[in-house]
Amino acid sequence: MRLLIFFAIVIAALLPFNILTYRQLVRLHPRRRRFVIAGAILGNLIWPFFPWLRDPTEFSRIVRAMLLPIACGWLSFTLLYSIAIVLLFIAWLPFMRRVTFEHFARRPSRVYLWILIIGFVIGFYQALVPLRVERVPIAIENLPPSLEGKRLVVMADLHVGLFTRPSRLEKIFATAAAQKPDVVLLAGDLIDDDPHHVPKLLDGTRALPPSTPLLAVLGNHEIYGNPTNVITRLRGSRIRLLVNEGVALDKLWIAGVSDYAAQQLDRRGLAPDLGKALAAKPADAIPIVLAHQPRVFAESRKRAIPLTLVAHTHGGQCGFRPLHISLAGLFLPYHMGLYRRDASWLYVNTGTGYWVLPFRLGMTPEITVIELRKE
């Protein structure tokens, strides 16, 4: 019943944008009618299969991998085009007695469509080809001399799925290895829901030397799928999964916290518990929190944790790094990069992969190199 209600709400919310986009495209660009019809059909073809998208079957995996990116692309396009049409309509009102809306809006619409096409091509390239290495020195008070210069490489949001290229994973882990890290940390969303993709992820880690510790935490997409299966598959593997537990590395204590989606979905035993992750910490160890969502930072600040490392936001997969602007910043207080609050640092990795739609405009995939310094 909940699924049906959610399904009905989504359809009701998206239908006006679909109708407005279809009608105005056909009205302003009648010669492209066939392309518009094809786009509308393909963009909404996912909905009949929606209730079965999370089923652990080969058919569901193929449908999800093929149709969901098209649906997300069409949805993004309808939202952007609807906004443009509304603005054009407002701009047309003072001239409505002298010129028809079709004549007034046709050329601006054509220019806008070309801008969207060019933007999509650039975003597609930036999601699949570049790999940005972000170097972040962080000064920590009372840092032991043995930790001076320690390098923590942070990656996140790989979302390994059906169409993830093994060569891309190899490049990601090889680039991480080239930074000569003391530890590599994966801040959640390792796979795209389905535990079926864990072996592909593990194959990609072969580019990382066996001597380099590789730690990870659960993200919301592991929780959405089958977290118990993911945990079982990763136990004893190259990736050491921290589920509300910690591990000592020299004088560091990496406290891995589970994801908050476990609270929403009532996944018993997997709810985030920072206290539990810190329970076995030696008295002289410097604690570092590794979690998926930035919301863990509130508790880190209360405990005066020196450094918290998270991801989840993807930077909205669209933004402008030099000005610290991202689409996610419209909704989240901590959306990308480095923050300092009181005695605590927070770093938000903007993602090393992408979710569903291979699109990252101005937010190229990121590998973060945290270098510890004494304050």
C-alpha positions, 0 to 999 in steps of 0.5 A: 500500500505504501508503495502504491501511495508513493507511486501515485504521488510521484506520478501526480507530481511529474505529470504536469511537467511532462504535459507542459514539456510535450505540448510546448515542444510540439507547439514550438517545434512541430517538425520535431514531433516524432522525436518529442513523442519518442522521448516522452515514451522512452522517458516514461517507460520505466513506470510500469516496471517501477514496483519491481526495480529492486527485485534481485533478478537479472531482468530487474537489473537490466531494466533498472540499468537501461531505463532508469538513466533515461527516465532521470534524464527525461525528468531533468529535461522536463523540469528545466524546460518547464521552467524556461517555458514559464519564464518565456511566458512571463517575458511574452506578456507585455508583447502578447497583443503584438506577437503570438507566443509561438513566434515569440518563444520559438527561437529562444526555445531552440537556443535553450535546447542547444544549450541543454544538449551541449551541457549534457554532452559535457556532463556525460564526458565529465562523469565518465572520463576525468578523475580529480585528485583533491589534496586537503591538508588538515591541521589537528591539535596534539597530533602525535609526531608519528601521524605527521604527514599521514595520507588518508585517501577518501573515495565514495559513491562508486555506485558499482552497477551493471554498466560500471566499466571494470577498466574505470574501477581499475583506473580509480583504484590505481589513481588512489594507489599512486597517491601513496596512501597510508589508508584508503577509505570508502565512504559508502554507496559502494554499489548500486543497491544490488549485492550482485555487484560486490564481486565487480567492486572487489575485482577493481580493488586489485589495483590497490597494493595488498599492503594498503588498508582498505576500509569502508562503511555502508551507504544508503544504497547498501541499506536500500538493497540487501545490507545483510548480504553485502556485509556477508559478501565483504566479510573477509574480503579485500575491503574491511567493512566497519559497521559501527566499529573502529580499527586502530592504525598507528595512533589513529582510530577510524570509527566507521558509522552505519548509515541513517537510512537504516533508521528510516527503513527500520533495519534492526542492528544497523542503525548508526551508533557513533558511541559504539564505533568509538567504544574500543578506542585507545585513550591516546588514539586520535579519532576520525569518523568515517560515515556516509552522510554529513548529518553525522557531523552534529554528533561528531561536534558534540564529542569534539571529534577532530575530523569527520569524513563523509560523502553522499551529496555528489555535489548534486553532480552539477556545480562550480568548484572554485566558488564552492557552489553545487546543486546540493548546496540548495538543500544541504548545509554541508554539501562539498569540501572542507568545513570547520566548526569549533574544534572539529573538521568536516570534509565532504567528498563529492563522489568518485562515481555517479548515481544512475545518470552518467552526468557530472557538469562541473563536478568531476569524480573526486579522489580526496587526499587528506594529509594530516598536519600538526596544528 
